[in-house]
Amino acid sequence: MESSVITQVQKEDLQVSPKTGPVSRSALKQPRSCNLFKALFCCLRAQDGSKPPSPPPTPPPSQQALLESQENGSVVKGEASLLPVVQVQDQGKICVVIDLDETLVHSSFKPISNADFVVPVEIEGTTHQVYVLKRPHVDQFLSRMGELFECVLFTASLAKYADPVTDLLDHRGVFRARLFRESCVFHQGCYVKDLSLLGRDLHKTLILDNSPASYIFHPNNAVPVASWFDDVDDAELLHLLPLFEELSRTEDVYEGLDRLRGH
């Protein structure tokens, strides 16, 4: 199978510079252009079959302080909030954070004959074509999710790639906001999506992501989804809709998820 451009970087393969951030030792051996390709997409995820740490790791000090300032999952307000004020039509709805790569689409720099989108992305003055496949039933899934929830795109990919892909994917305007890599917390070799920084009540916040590493701060808010690459018979998103239909009616996502798990 063609190797994915969505790469995994192991913690032990990283060196962190206070000025430049994480640097892979393998970068010394690979052409610079190859490393730029890999850096463009979301990465740093758990390998297939891996499990998130238990208990979840302690967030960095700044995030921990915000968590401690909350009372029973109350809304975070002020400069720390990543999301704008809730729109009128979304008042009272649960906020669902939705991942992009391997959750809704699969992208590659290698030509794909049946690509749904071909997105030009400029890297260091050179334009490269990114070939994007849409996951089966993604249009139906997003349409219904937009009716039920306040939907937010949150990806660890760079905006220069993810923003134009989302423009083409979300032609109905389902996503109320888009968050990219710079909104993630780099923690122990992973880009983590810290839900406590969104400015939403954690008791009314869910995350849909194929990477357990993305939600290790809030595993009890997560709806896991299998990674997708090119299986045309995949029906994962379709199967998730009844679950989300039920969760949309709950007053507390923790109770709702426990109920669905049979706890």
C-alpha positions as CSV (number, residue, x, y, z in Angstrom):
1,M,0.0,0.0,0.0
2,E,1.2,3.5,-0.8
3,S,2.6,5.0,2.3
4,S,0.7,7.9,3.7
5,V,2.0,11.5,3.7
6,I,0.4,11.7,7.1
7,T,3.4,10.7,9.0
8,Q,4.0,9.5,12.5
9,V,6.9,11.0,14.4
10,Q,7.9,9.1,17.5
11,K,8.7,11.0,20.6
12,E,12.3,9.6,20.7
13,D,12.9,10.8,17.2
14,L,12.4,14.5,18.2
15,Q,14.8,17.1,19.4
16,V,13.2,20.3,20.7
17,S,14.9,23.6,20.2
18,P,13.6,26.6,22.3
19,K,13.7,28.7,19.1
20,T,12.7,26.4,16.3
21,G,10.6,23.7,18.1
22,P,10.7,20.0,17.3
23,V,13.3,18.8,14.8
24,S,13.4,15.3,13.5
25,R,16.8,13.6,13.5
26,S,15.8,12.0,10.2
27,A,15.7,15.4,8.7
28,L,19.5,15.3,8.5
29,K,19.2,12.4,6.0
30,Q,16.2,13.3,3.9
31,P,15.8,15.9,1.1
32,R,14.4,19.2,2.4
33,S,11.4,19.1,0.1
34,C,10.4,15.6,1.4
35,N,10.5,16.9,5.0
36,L,8.4,19.9,4.0
37,F,5.7,17.6,2.5
38,K,5.5,15.6,5.6
39,A,5.5,18.7,7.8
40,L,2.5,20.1,5.9
41,F,0.0,17.5,6.9
42,C,-1.2,16.5,10.3
43,C,1.1,14.0,12.0
44,L,2.4,12.8,15.4
45,R,-0.4,10.4,15.9
46,A,-0.5,7.0,17.6
47,Q,0.3,4.0,15.5
48,D,-2.6,1.6,14.5
49,G,-3.7,-0.5,17.4
50,S,-2.1,1.8,20.0
51,K,-4.1,3.0,23.0
52,P,-4.1,6.5,24.6
53,P,-2.2,6.7,27.9
54,S,-4.2,5.9,31.0
55,P,-4.6,8.0,33.0
56,P,-4.3,10.9,30.5
57,P,-1.2,13.0,30.9
58,T,-1.2,16.3,32.8
59,P,-1.5,19.2,30.4
60,P,1.3,21.8,30.3
61,P,1.2,24.5,33.1
62,S,-0.8,27.1,31.1
63,Q,-3.5,24.6,30.2
64,Q,-3.5,23.1,33.7
65,A,-4.2,26.5,35.2
66,L,-7.1,27.0,32.8
67,L,-8.5,23.6,33.7
68,E,-8.3,24.3,37.4
69,S,-10.1,27.6,36.9
70,Q,-13.1,25.9,35.5
71,E,-15.9,24.7,37.8
72,N,-17.6,21.5,36.7
73,G,-16.7,22.1,33.0
74,S,-17.9,25.6,32.9
75,V,-17.1,27.8,29.9
76,V,-13.6,29.3,29.6
77,K,-13.8,33.0,28.9
78,G,-11.2,35.6,28.0
79,E,-8.2,35.6,25.8
80,A,-7.6,31.9,26.1
81,S,-10.8,31.0,24.2
82,L,-10.0,29.7,20.7
83,L,-13.5,29.9,19.4
84,P,-15.7,33.0,18.9
85,V,-19.0,33.6,20.7
86,V,-21.6,30.9,20.0
87,Q,-23.9,32.0,17.1
88,V,-27.6,32.5,17.7
89,Q,-28.6,29.4,15.7
90,D,-26.2,27.2,17.7
91,Q,-27.3,28.4,21.2
92,G,-27.9,25.3,23.4
93,K,-26.3,22.9,21.0
94,I,-23.4,20.6,21.8
95,C,-20.0,21.6,20.2
96,V,-18.4,18.8,18.2
97,V,-14.8,19.2,17.2
98,I,-14.1,17.2,14.0
99,D,-10.7,16.2,12.6
100,L,-9.8,16.3,8.9
101,D,-7.1,13.9,7.7
102,E,-8.0,10.2,7.8
103,T,-11.3,11.2,9.5
104,L,-13.0,13.0,6.6
105,V,-10.5,12.9,3.8
106,H,-7.2,11.3,2.8
107,S,-4.5,13.4,1.0
108,S,-1.4,12.6,-1.0
109,F,1.3,14.3,-3.0
110,K,1.3,11.3,-5.3
111,P,-1.2,11.6,-8.2
112,I,-4.5,9.8,-7.5
113,S,-6.6,9.1,-10.6
114,N,-9.9,9.4,-8.8
115,A,-9.1,12.3,-6.6
116,D,-12.1,14.4,-5.6
117,F,-10.0,17.5,-5.3
118,V,-6.6,18.6,-6.5
119,V,-5.4,21.5,-4.3
120,P,-2.4,23.6,-5.2
121,V,-0.2,24.4,-2.2
122,E,2.8,26.7,-2.3
123,I,5.9,25.5,-0.4
124,E,9.0,27.8,-0.4
125,G,7.9,29.5,-3.6
126,T,7.0,26.3,-5.5
127,T,3.4,25.2,-6.1
128,H,2.7,21.5,-5.5
129,Q,-0.5,19.6,-6.2
130,V,-2.2,17.8,-3.3
131,Y,-4.6,15.0,-4.3
132,V,-7.6,14.6,-1.9
133,L,-10.0,11.7,-1.6
134,K,-13.3,12.3,0.3
135,R,-14.4,9.6,2.7
136,P,-17.5,7.8,1.6
137,H,-20.8,9.4,2.9
138,V,-18.9,12.5,4.2
139,D,-21.3,14.9,2.5
140,Q,-24.3,13.3,4.1
141,F,-22.5,13.1,7.4
142,L,-21.5,16.8,7.5
143,S,-24.9,17.9,6.4
144,R,-26.6,16.1,9.3
145,M,-24.0,17.1,11.8
146,G,-24.5,20.8,10.9
147,E,-28.1,20.4,11.7
148,L,-27.5,18.8,15.1
149,F,-24.4,20.5,16.5
150,E,-22.1,23.5,16.5
151,C,-19.4,22.0,14.4
152,V,-15.8,23.1,14.5
153,L,-12.9,21.8,12.3
154,F,-9.8,21.2,14.3
155,T,-6.8,19.7,12.5
156,A,-3.1,19.4,13.3
157,S,-2.3,20.1,9.6
158,L,-1.1,23.5,8.4
159,A,-3.7,26.0,7.3
160,K,-2.1,26.5,3.9
161,Y,-3.2,22.9,3.1
162,A,-6.2,22.4,5.3
163,D,-8.1,25.7,4.7
164,P,-8.5,25.2,0.9
165,V,-9.4,21.6,1.3
166,T,-12.1,22.5,3.8
167,D,-13.4,25.2,1.4
168,L,-14.0,22.5,-1.1
169,L,-15.3,19.9,1.3
170,D,-17.6,22.1,3.4
171,H,-19.6,23.8,0.6
172,R,-22.6,24.0,2.9
173,G,-20.8,26.0,5.6
174,V,-21.2,23.4,8.3
175,F,-18.1,24.4,10.2
176,R,-18.6,27.5,12.3
177,A,-14.8,27.9,12.9
178,R,-11.6,26.3,11.8
179,L,-8.6,25.6,14.0
180,F,-5.2,24.5,12.7
181,R,-1.8,23.3,14.0
182,E,-1.0,26.5,15.7
183,S,-4.0,26.0,18.0
184,C,-2.8,22.6,19.1
185,V,-0.6,22.0,22.2
186,F,2.7,20.3,21.5
187,H,2.9,17.8,24.3
188,Q,5.4,14.9,24.6
189,G,5.8,14.6,20.8
190,C,2.1,15.0,19.9
191,Y,-0.1,17.8,18.6
192,V,-2.9,17.6,21.2
193,K,-6.3,19.3,20.8
194,D,-6.9,20.8,24.2
195,L,-10.7,21.1,24.5
196,S,-10.4,23.3,27.6
197,L,-9.1,26.2,25.4
198,L,-12.1,26.3,23.1
199,G,-14.3,28.5,25.3
200,R,-17.1,25.9,25.5
201,D,-18.5,23.9,28.4
202,L,-16.7,20.6,28.5
203,H,-19.9,18.8,29.5
204,K,-21.3,19.9,26.1
205,T,-18.2,19.3,24.0
206,L,-17.3,16.2,21.9
207,I,-14.3,15.4,19.6
208,L,-14.4,13.1,16.6
209,D,-10.9,12.0,15.7
210,N,-9.1,9.0,14.4
211,S,-6.0,9.6,16.5
212,P,-6.1,8.9,20.3
213,A,-3.1,11.1,20.7
214,S,-5.2,14.1,19.6
215,Y,-7.5,13.9,22.6
216,I,-5.3,12.5,25.4
217,F,-6.2,15.5,27.6
218,H,-9.9,14.7,27.3
219,P,-10.5,11.0,26.4
220,N,-13.9,11.0,28.0
221,N,-15.1,13.6,25.4
222,A,-14.0,11.5,22.5
223,V,-16.0,9.6,19.8
224,P,-13.2,7.4,18.2
225,V,-13.4,6.8,14.4
226,A,-11.3,4.4,12.4
227,S,-8.6,5.8,10.1
228,W,-9.6,6.0,6.4
229,F,-7.3,6.0,3.4
230,D,-9.0,4.6,0.3
231,D,-11.6,2.0,1.1
232,V,-14.6,2.7,-1.2
233,D,-16.8,0.5,0.8
234,D,-16.2,2.2,4.1
235,A,-19.4,3.2,5.9
236,E,-18.0,4.4,9.2
237,L,-19.5,7.9,9.0
238,L,-22.9,6.6,8.1
239,H,-22.8,4.2,11.1
240,L,-21.8,7.1,13.4
241,L,-24.9,9.2,12.6
242,P,-27.4,7.3,14.9
243,L,-24.9,7.7,17.8
244,F,-24.6,11.4,17.2
245,E,-28.3,11.7,16.8
246,E,-28.7,10.4,20.3
247,L,-25.8,12.4,21.8
248,S,-27.4,15.6,20.3
249,R,-30.3,15.2,22.8
250,T,-28.2,14.7,25.9
251,E,-27.6,17.5,28.5
252,D,-24.2,16.1,29.5
253,V,-21.9,14.3,27.0
254,Y,-20.2,12.3,29.7
255,E,-23.5,10.8,30.8
256,G,-24.5,10.3,27.2
257,L,-21.3,8.5,26.2
258,D,-21.5,6.3,29.3
259,R,-25.0,5.4,28.4
260,L,-24.0,4.4,24.9
261,R,-21.1,2.4,26.2
262,G,-23.5,0.6,28.5
263,H,-21.9,1.7,31.7
